[in-house]
Amino acid sequence: MNEKKLVQNFKSYINVSSSKEEKNGTIQEVKPKLLTGELVTGVAHNVVMLTPLSERDHGRLGSVFVTNYKLSFVPLERSQQDECSQRNHLLGPHDVPLLAVGAVWLTDGGPVRRRRLMPCGDMPGKVKGLQIICKNMKVITFSFTTAPMHSGRKIALSLMHHAFPKRHHLLFAFEYHEPYYPTLPSELNMFQRPGDWKRELERCECPHWRITCINGTSDAFMLTAGETLIVPNSVLDYNLVESARHFRSGRVPVWVWGRPEGAALLRSGELLPTEQAPTAESVLLEQIRRSHPKLTPPQVLYLCGNSFTTTGSNANILPPLSSLQASFKKLMDLCTPTKLSGFWRRSPSKSRWETLKRFYRHDINVFWVQDAQYHSVLESSKWLRHVATCLALADEAAHHLARNVTVVLQEGEGVDYSAVVSSLTQLLLEPHWRTLVGFQSLVQKEWLALGHPFCDRYGLPSPGNPKETREQSPGQVAPVFLLFLDCTWQLTRQFPASFQFTETYLTTLWDCTHNQIFDTFLFNCSRDRELAYTNKKNQQSFVPVWDWGEQFSEQDKALFYNPLYAMSAKPSNVTPNRSSIISSPNKQAVELPRLEPCTSVAGTELWSQCYERWLLPLDVPHAGDVQYHVFHYAVLKEIQQLNEKLNSLSIFSNRQSLGGSSASGAEGPGDRTAVSRFYPFSRSRGPAAPALDAMQLSAIDAASLLDSLSLLNAPD
């Protein structure tokens, strides 16, 4: 009887067999893969990485390393399930960049949280376990019960020190010494120099606007923007300097996009509460009206409400950044459960509600408990409501612009929601921005050149701050860029054949925003980036995230391209001469064709691939929208093979060529391999997919990679 009790109460933390070294009492050691300039700052051997959402506390035995770049777990024994279908050259299957660490919790050696560790808080003398909540919703749990004494505390100290740096120049981007040879496409506009803005102004054919570089001189008035601004022809630089004193952060209305018929899209900050502010705004709006050939008055959209009137011009009002951050926190709690089931059998005397309160009091997110209340919790987060509001505002702005009416977006300091709505508006109006290169150029223009404060919104130390403190206002941290990516995904879902890129590209881009090798999302403005480059130790240029070859193979990059876009009538990357739309300046301008999205909350969905991909119970085979992509890839491949047959018939025109091409063993739509719901972020469940032949890669371009073997030969 006693022996039976011992068997039932035994808890196994590992599911690996003991080796000779473990029996002899020695510690097996493995080493991580390090990049140039990467140094190991903390190590712990014989650590168990617990399986996420497992009924039993089982896991993998290995070693944990903390470097100045990443948190890495290296298992003692390799497994086929270690590899994802998407493989990153810079990160291993169990690696996490330090900037992706959102929260660190102490545990009792299992998945139950004890308390959260703060960057400047105290560290207990003994650490039995750690749970890391990543910013991309990934949850990693380590148990140090089988590790050497004090190794858990060393890992925790090193992780808290390097994952939450006190100064900006301590980021790994300043230590990365790998030589970089740019391979960016020539069509990509970085919007870094006046010539880049001139090219965009000429592309849009807007002759009533001019480029000014006064912001790059000692008279600069918009310190968080680049040196180049586009303003009406009739506005003098002196008038801009005077008017900037009445706008928050000097954010006077500046041009970001236009059409040849006269309508333009502008971004502006809110007015300061001064007596002359309304007059200064009226003067600038009059100059904007004169820039329109029809002298049409501009339409001002107050994204966060109008502080000078009781009612705004629209019913859709976006929340403060603090409310957006609170909404995202509720969404993250929903998508990061730490246990699969609860403790119902351990507390039979307690009611269900009392046990639920116990879970929330101890920050225990139970998967099945949350699943029963999924829709109510999602609704209470209001995240989809904010997404729908952004889409509604962008649709309203696109509606005015399509009717040749200038639109001015006014919000706060003009760097957050105005960037979201402006980017979405251009996606609705112009096919150029819906291509892969065009979308990247759009991010460069709206988010980098015009100074979205990525450091402040991600909670990073501000550049140039000499203090050793990491004080960050809670109201400044907010996932504004993620909100834009979510809205973009909603558009790709509603218009599946209108975008060249896929949701896999958007999810990968979100992951890369927390990768500190790339400088794209590491600064508040272009001035900080230029100053950091002059202070960089090795005087090498930073690596932009758009050079995807630094991270992924051609097979992985092929998944960024939409097969439906390739099969549809694909517009050119460069917009044609749009002045041909109207035959004479005296004629009425026709309405510009645009996408008209559903802007209600009921028309939005949760972005499952981005938020729920780490939840193993949801990653089931033969499920999800990815199955449609598998079918579309197969159809596109069959179309290409049929075209090859037609070409061979036209060249040889004989039965032998017909028979030879028919026996080529083409793989049709019915031969596609089933994949799991969150492919390509799922763990491998079968044999690895064969890679493309080197000759094939050199003979086809990026669009043809869609027809390759990458997705069709995905692991089962």
ZAMARGU-4260 file (C-alpha; in steps of 0.2 Angstrom, whole numbers, plus 5000, padded with zeros to 4 digits):
<rodrens>
0) 5000/5000/5000 | 5014/5012/5004 | 5023/5007/4988 | 5008/5011/4978 | 5007/5029/4986
5) 5025/5032/4982 | 5022/5028/4964 | 5007/5039/4963 | 5015/5054/4971 | 5031/5053/4961
10) 5033/5069/4950 | 5045/5068/4935 | 5052/5084/4929 | 5062/5077/4914 | 5057/5065/4901
15) 5075/5061/4895 | 5085/5045/4899 | 5100/5046/4911 | 5117/5045/4903 | 5133/5038/4910
20) 5139/5056/4914 | 5124/5059/4925 | 5126/5043/4934 | 5144/5047/4938 | 5138/5064/4945
25) 5146/5074/4932 | 5137/5089/4923 | 5135/5088/4904 | 5139/5104/4896 | 5134/5111/4879
30) 5138/5127/4871 | 5127/5140/4862 | 5130/5147/4845 | 5137/5165/4847 | 5137/5179/4835
35) 5152/5191/4832 | 5153/5203/4848 | 5141/5191/4858 | 5147/5187/4875 | 5140/5174/4888
40) 5136/5183/4904 | 5127/5169/4914 | 5126/5150/4912 | 5117/5136/4921 | 5118/5117/4917
45) 5106/5103/4920 | 5091/5115/4919 | 5074/5109/4914 | 5064/5119/4902 | 5046/5114/4905
50) 5034/5109/4891 | 5021/5123/4889 | 5004/5120/4895 | 5008/5102/4900 | 4997/5092/4912
55) 5012/5085/4920 | 5028/5095/4924 | 5038/5087/4911 | 5051/5096/4900 | 5068/5095/4892
60) 5085/5094/4901 | 5099/5106/4895 | 5108/5122/4898 | 5103/5140/4899 | 5114/5154/4893
65) 5112/5173/4895 | 5122/5183/4883 | 5122/5202/4879 | 5110/5198/4865 | 5099/5183/4869
70) 5092/5171/4881 | 5097/5153/4875 | 5092/5136/4880 | 5102/5122/4872 | 5095/5104/4875
75) 5106/5090/4879 | 5098/5079/4866 | 5092/5086/4849 | 5075/5082/4844 | 5065/5084/4827
80) 5052/5095/4836 | 5066/5108/4841 | 5065/5116/4823 | 5051/5127/4817 | 5047/5127/4799
85) 5054/5145/4799 | 5072/5145/4803 | 5081/5161/4808 | 5100/5162/4804 | 5103/5173/4820
90) 5093/5164/4833 | 5091/5145/4837 | 5074/5136/4840 | 5075/5140/4859 | 5083/5157/4858
95) 5074/5174/4863 | 5082/5191/4860 | 5083/5200/4876 | 5073/5215/4870 | 5058/5202/4868
100) 5058/5199/4886 | 5043/5207/4893 | 5041/5200/4911 | 5051/5188/4922 | 5042/5179/4936
105) 5049/5168/4950 | 5041/5151/4952 | 5043/5136/4964 | 5051/5125/4950 | 5035/5123/4941
110) 5022/5134/4931 | 5015/5142/4946 | 5020/5160/4948 | 5026/5167/4965 | 5030/5185/4961
115) 5037/5196/4947 | 5055/5202/4947 | 5057/5220/4944 | 5073/5227/4936 | 5078/5237/4951
120) 5070/5225/4964 | 5078/5213/4976 | 5083/5195/4971 | 5080/5181/4983 | 5095/5170/4989
125) 5088/5154/4980 | 5079/5154/4964 | 5070/5137/4960 | 5062/5142/4944 | 5059/5156/4932
130) 5045/5160/4920 | 5048/5172/4905 | 5034/5181/4897 | 5039/5187/4880 | 5032/5202/4871
135) 5027/5191/4857 | 5016/5181/4869 | 5029/5166/4870 | 5030/5159/4888 | 5046/5150/4893
140) 5047/5141/4910 | 5064/5135/4918 | 5066/5124/4933 | 5083/5124/4942 | 5079/5110/4955
145) 5091/5099/4946 | 5104/5112/4942 | 5119/5116/4953 | 5116/5127/4968 | 5114/5146/4965
150) 5114/5144/4946 | 5096/5149/4946 | 5100/5166/4955 | 5115/5169/4943 | 5104/5167/4928
155) 5090/5178/4935 | 5103/5192/4940 | 5111/5191/4922 | 5094/5191/4914 | 5087/5206/4923
160) 5103/5216/4920 | 5104/5213/4901 | 5086/5212/4897 | 5081/5229/4904 | 5097/5240/4900
165) 5098/5256/4909 | 5107/5266/4895 | 5103/5265/4876 | 5121/5262/4870 | 5121/5246/4880
170) 5110/5238/4867 | 5118/5224/4857 | 5117/5233/4841 | 5132/5244/4847 | 5142/5228/4850
175) 5138/5218/4834 | 5153/5218/4823 | 5148/5207/4809 | 5152/5215/4792 | 5136/5220/4783
180) 5134/5221/4764 | 5118/5228/4759 | 5107/5219/4747 | 5091/5230/4748 | 5080/5232/4733
185) 5083/5248/4723 | 5064/5251/4723 | 5065/5253/4742 | 5063/5271/4747 | 5072/5274/4764
190) 5066/5293/4766 | 5083/5298/4774 | 5088/5311/4762 | 5080/5326/4753 | 5082/5316/4736
195) 5071/5302/4743 | 5057/5314/4747 | 5059/5323/4730 | 5057/5306/4722 | 5041/5303/4731
200) 5034/5320/4727 | 5037/5317/4709 | 5030/5300/4710 | 5014/5307/4717 | 5014/5322/4704
205) 5010/5336/4717 | 5017/5352/4709 | 5009/5363/4722 | 5020/5357/4736 | 5038/5360/4740
210) 5053/5353/4750 | 5060/5362/4764 | 5076/5357/4774 | 5075/5370/4787 | 5072/5357/4800
215) 5090/5351/4798 | 5097/5368/4802 | 5099/5378/4818 | 5081/5385/4816 | 5074/5367/4817
220) 5056/5367/4825 | 5051/5349/4824 | 5066/5340/4833 | 5058/5323/4832 | 5057/5323/4813
225) 5070/5322/4799 | 5078/5336/4791 | 5066/5336/4776 | 5048/5341/4776 | 5035/5345/4762
230) 5024/5360/4764 | 5013/5371/4753 | 5022/5382/4740 | 5015/5397/4747 | 5022/5395/4765
235) 5038/5403/4769 | 5051/5395/4781 | 5049/5410/4792 | 5030/5407/4794 | 5033/5389/4798
240) 5045/5393/4812 | 5032/5406/4819 | 5017/5394/4818 | 5027/5379/4825 | 5026/5388/4842
245) 5007/5385/4843 | 5008/5366/4840 | 5013/5352/4851 | 5032/5347/4848 | 5031/5360/4834
250) 5021/5348/4823 | 5014/5359/4810 | 5004/5350/4796 | 5016/5342/4784 | 5012/5333/4768
255) 5014/5314/4767 | 5004/5309/4751 | 4994/5317/4737 | 4986/5314/4721 | 4988/5324/4704
260) 4971/5330/4705 | 4975/5341/4720 | 4970/5332/4736 | 4983/5328/4749 | 4985/5319/4765
265) 4994/5329/4780 | 4999/5325/4798 | 4999/5337/4812 | 5000/5339/4831 | 4987/5346/4842
270) 4986/5364/4846 | 4993/5371/4862 | 4981/5380/4873 | 4986/5398/4868 | 4976/5413/4862
275) 4985/5413/4845 | 4984/5395/4842 | 4967/5395/4833 | 4973/5409/4822 | 4990/5400/4818
280) 4980/5385/4813 | 4968/5395/4802 | 4982/5403/4793 | 4990/5386/4789 | 4974/5378/4783
285) 4971/5393/4772 | 4988/5389/4764 | 4984/5371/4762 | 4967/5376/4754 | 4977/5387/4741
290) 4988/5372/4737 | 4972/5363/4729 | 4969/5367/4711 | 4950/5368/4715 | 4953/5378/4731
295) 4944/5365/4741 | 4944/5367/4760 | 4953/5353/4769 | 4944/5341/4780 | 4952/5340/4798
300) 4950/5323/4807 | 4953/5325/4826 | 4959/5307/4830 | 4958/5309/4849 | 4945/5322/4849
305) 4945/5341/4847 | 4950/5351/4863 | 4943/5367/4857 | 4925/5361/4853 | 4913/5350/4862
310) 4911/5339/4847 | 4923/5332/4835 | 4921/5330/4816 | 4919/5312/4818 | 4911/5300/4831
315) 4927/5289/4831 | 4939/5294/4845 | 4955/5284/4849 | 4959/5281/4867 | 4974/5288/4877
320) 4990/5278/4876 | 4988/5272/4893 | 4971/5265/4889 | 4979/5256/4874 | 4992/5249/4884
325) 4980/5242/4897 | 4970/5235/4883 | 4985/5226/4876 | 4989/5219/4894 | 4972/5211/4895
330) 4975/5203/4878 | 4992/5197/4883 | 4985/5189/4899 | 4972/5180/4888 | 4985/5173/4876
335) 4998/5168/4889 | 4991/5155/4900 | 5003/5146/4911 | 4994/5130/4915 | 4982/5119/4905
340) 4970/5115/4919 | 4967/5121/4937 | 4967/5114/4955 | 4949/5108/4955 | 4954/5091/4963
345) 4965/5100/4976 | 4951/5111/4984 | 4935/5102/4983 | 4927/5112/4996 | 4929/5128/4987
350) 4917/5134/4974 | 4922/5138/4956 | 4922/5156/4958 | 4933/5156/4974 | 4946/5145/4964
355) 4945/5157/4950 | 4949/5172/4962 | 4963/5162/4969 | 4970/5160/4951 | 4969/5178/4947
360) 4976/5183/4964 | 4992/5173/4961 | 4993/5178/4942 | 4989/5160/4937 | 4982/5160/4919
365) 4973/5143/4916 | 4970/5138/4898 | 4954/5129/4900 | 4947/5142/4912 | 4951/5156/4900
370) 4944/5146/4886 | 4927/5145/4894 | 4927/5164/4895 | 4936/5168/4879 | 4924/5179/4870
375) 4920/5189/4886 | 4938/5192/4891 | 4942/5197/4873 | 4928/5209/4873 | 4933/5217/4889
380) 4950/5220/4883 | 4943/5232/4870 | 4958/5228/4858 | 4947/5224/4843 | 4937/5239/4846
385) 4953/5250/4845 | 4957/5241/4829 | 4940/5244/4821 | 4941/5263/4826 | 4957/5264/4817
390) 4950/5256/4801 | 4935/5267/4802 | 4945/5283/4803 | 4956/5277/4789 | 4941/5273/4779
395) 4934/5291/4782 | 4950/5299/4777 | 4951/5288/4761 | 4933/5293/4757 | 4937/5311/4757
400) 4954/5309/4747 | 4945/5298/4734 | 4933/5313/4731 | 4948/5324/4729 | 4947/5333/4746
405) 4962/5336/4756 | 4963/5328/4774 | 4973/5334/4789 | 4975/5321/4803 | 4977/5329/4820
410) 4982/5320/4835 | 4993/5323/4851 | 5011/5325/4845 | 5007/5319/4828 | 5018/5303/4830
415) 5006/5289/4836 | 4989/5287/4830 | 4991/5299/4815 | 5005/5287/4809 | 4993/5272/4810
420) 4978/5281/4801 | 4989/5289/4788 | 4998/5272/4784 | 4981/5263/4783 | 4973/5277/4772
425) 4987/5275/4759 | 4985/5256/4759 | 4967/5259/4755 | 4970/5271/4741 | 4986/5266/4732
430) 4991/5248/4726 | 5009/5253/4727 | 5009/5252/4746 | 5002/5235/4745 | 5017/5227/4738
435) 5031/5221/4749 | 5044/5234/4744 | 5030/5248/4745 | 5025/5243/4762 | 5042/5244/4769
440) 5044/5261/4761 | 5028/5266/4769 | 5035/5261/4786 | 5051/5270/4783 | 5041/5286/4778
445) 5027/5286/4791 | 5035/5278/4806 | 5054/5282/4805 | 5056/5298/4795 | 5042/5307/4804
450) 5049/5301/4821 | 5038/5288/4829 | 5046/5286/4847 | 5050/5267/4846 | 5061/5268/4862
455) 5047/5277/4872 | 5034/5265/4866 | 5044/5249/4869 | 5050/5255/4886 | 5068/5257/4881
460) 5080/5270/4888 | 5081/5285/4878 | 5096/5288/4867 | 5108/5301/4874 | 5102/5300/4892
465) 5118/5299/4903 | 5108/5294/4919 | 5110/5277/4925 | 5092/5276/4929 | 5079/5268/4917
470) 5064/5279/4922 | 5050/5278/4909 | 5033/5286/4911 | 5020/5272/4911 | 5009/5283/4899
475) 5022/5282/4886 | 5023/5263/4884 | 5010/5257/4871 | 5010/5245/4857 | 5005/5258/4843
480) 5015/5249/4829 | 5007/5232/4834 | 4990/5241/4832 | 4995/5246/4814 | 5001/5228/4810
485) 4985/5221/4817 | 4975/5233/4806 | 4985/5229/4791 | 4981/5210/4794 | 4963/5214/4795
490) 4964/5222/4778 | 4974/5207/4771 | 4960/5196/4778 | 4946/5206/4770 | 4955/5208/4753
495) 4965/5192/4751 | 4971/5196/4733 | 4975/5214/4735 | 4991/5213/4745 | 5008/5205/4739
500) 5013/5201/4757 | 5006/5188/4769 | 5002/5187/4787 | 5018/5177/4790 | 5027/5193/4784
505) 5018/5204/4796 | 5020/5191/4811 | 5039/5190/4807 | 5040/5209/4806 | 5032/5210/4823
510) 5045/5198/4830 | 5059/5208/4822 | 5054/5224/4831 | 5061/5216/4847 | 5078/5210/4839
515) 5091/5222/4844 | 5103/5218/4830 | 5093/5229/4818 | 5092/5248/4821 | 5075/5250/4812
520) 5065/5251/4828 | 5078/5256/4841 | 5077/5275/4840 | 5065/5289/4843 | 5069/5299/4828
525) 5082/5300/4814 | 5092/5313/4824 | 5096/5300/4837 | 5100/5287/4824 | 5113/5298/4816
530) 5120/5303/4833 | 5122/5284/4837 | 5130/5280/4821 | 5144/5293/4825 | 5147/5286/4842
535) 5147/5268/4836 | 5163/5259/4841 | 5166/5250/4825 | 5160/5264/4814 | 5150/5251/4804
540) 5133/5255/4798 | 5118/5248/4807 | 5108/5233/4799 | 5091/5237/4793 | 5077/5224/4796
545) 5072/5225/4778 | 5087/5215/4772 | 5078/5199/4775 | 5093/5188/4769 | 5102/5192/4785
550) 5089/5181/4794 | 5080/5169/4782 | 5084/5158/4768 | 5075/5160/4751 | 5063/5146/4756
555) 5057/5156/4771 | 5057/5172/4762 | 5045/5164/4749 | 5032/5163/4762 | 5031/5182/4763
560) 5023/5183/4746 | 5004/5180/4743 | 5000/5167/4729 | 4983/5175/4726 | 4992/5192/4722
565) 5003/5183/4710 | 4988/5175/4701 | 4978/5191/4700 | 4982/5206/4689 | 4997/5213/4698
570) 5000/5231/4697 | 5018/5238/4695 | 5028/5243/4710 | 5029/5260/4703 | 5013/5269/4701
575) 5010/5274/4682 | 5007/5292/4677 | 4991/5296/4686 | 4988/5312/4678 | 4980/5302/4663
580) 4965/5299/4674 | 4959/5317/4670 | 4960/5323/4652 | 4959/5341/4656 | 4962/5352/4672
585) 4945/5360/4669 | 4936/5343/4670 | 4929/5336/4686 | 4942/5323/4694 | 4935/5306/4694
590) 4934/5297/4711 | 4949/5287/4715 | 4946/5268/4716 | 4950/5262/4734 | 4947/5247/4746
595) 4932/5249/4756 | 4934/5238/4772 | 4922/5233/4785 | 4925/5244/4800 | 4913/5237/4813
600) 4919/5227/4828 | 4909/5212/4822 | 4920/5212/4806 | 4936/5211/4815 | 4945/5195/4821
605) 4959/5191/4833 | 4975/5189/4824 | 4978/5171/4829 | 4994/5168/4821 | 5003/5182/4830
610) 4994/5180/4847 | 4990/5162/4849 | 5004/5153/4839 | 5013/5147/4855 | 4998/5138/4862
615) 5001/5120/4858 | 4982/5114/4861 | 4977/5126/4847 | 4990/5122/4834 | 4981/5107/4826
620) 4984/5100/4809 | 4972/5103/4795 | 4965/5119/4803 | 4967/5138/4800 | 4968/5149/4785
625) 4985/5143/4781 | 4976/5128/4772 | 4969/5140/4759 | 4987/5146/4756 | 4993/5128/4754
630) 4979/5126/4741 | 4983/5142/4732 | 5002/5138/4732 | 4998/5121/4723 | 4986/5129/4711
635) 4999/5142/4706 | 5012/5129/4704 | 5001/5119/4693 | 4997/5134/4682 | 5016/5137/4680
640) 5018/5119/4675 | 5004/5121/4662 | 5012/5136/4655 | 5028/5127/4653 | 5018/5113/4643
645) 5011/5126/4632 | 5028/5134/4629 | 5035/5117/4624 | 5020/5113/4613 | 5023/5130/4604
650) 5041/5127/4602 | 5042/5108/4597 | 5024/5106/4591 | 5025/5087/4591 | 5018/5073/4601
655) 5034/5068/4609 | 5036/5084/4618 | 5018/5083/4623 | 5020/5066/4631 | 5037/5071/4639
660) 5029/5086/4647 | 5014/5076/4653 | 5025/5063/4662 | 5034/5076/4672 | 5026/5071/4688
665) 5018/5088/4691 | 5012/5090/4709 | 4994/5097/4708 | 4982/5104/4721 | 4977/5087/4727
670) 4995/5082/4731 | 4998/5096/4744 | 5004/5092/4761 | 4993/5096/4776 | 5001/5108/4789
675) 4996/5114/4806 | 4986/5129/4810 | 5001/5141/4814 | 5013/5136/4800 | 5027/5141/4798
680) 5029/5145/4817 | 5024/5127/4822 | 5036/5114/4828 | 5041/5101/4816 | 5030/5085/4817
685) 5038/5075/4803 | 5052/5074/4791 | 5060/5091/4786 | 5055/5099/4770 | 5067/5097/4756
690) 5076/5113/4751 | 5076/5120/4734 | 5090/5116/4722 | 5104/5129/4721 | 5101/5130/4702
695) 5083/5133/4705 | 5086/5147/4717 | 5097/5156/4705 | 5085/5154/4690 | 5069/5161/4698
700) 5065/5177/4706 | 5056/5180/4723 | 5039/5179/4716 | 5043/5162/4708 | 5048/5156/4725
705) 5030/5155/4729 | 5029/5141/4716 | 5043/5132/4724 | 5043/5117/4736 | 5044/5127/4752
710) 5026/5126/4758 | 5020/5111/4748 | 5033/5100/4756 | 5030/5107/4773 | 5031/5094/4787
715) 5016/5085/4791
</rodrens>
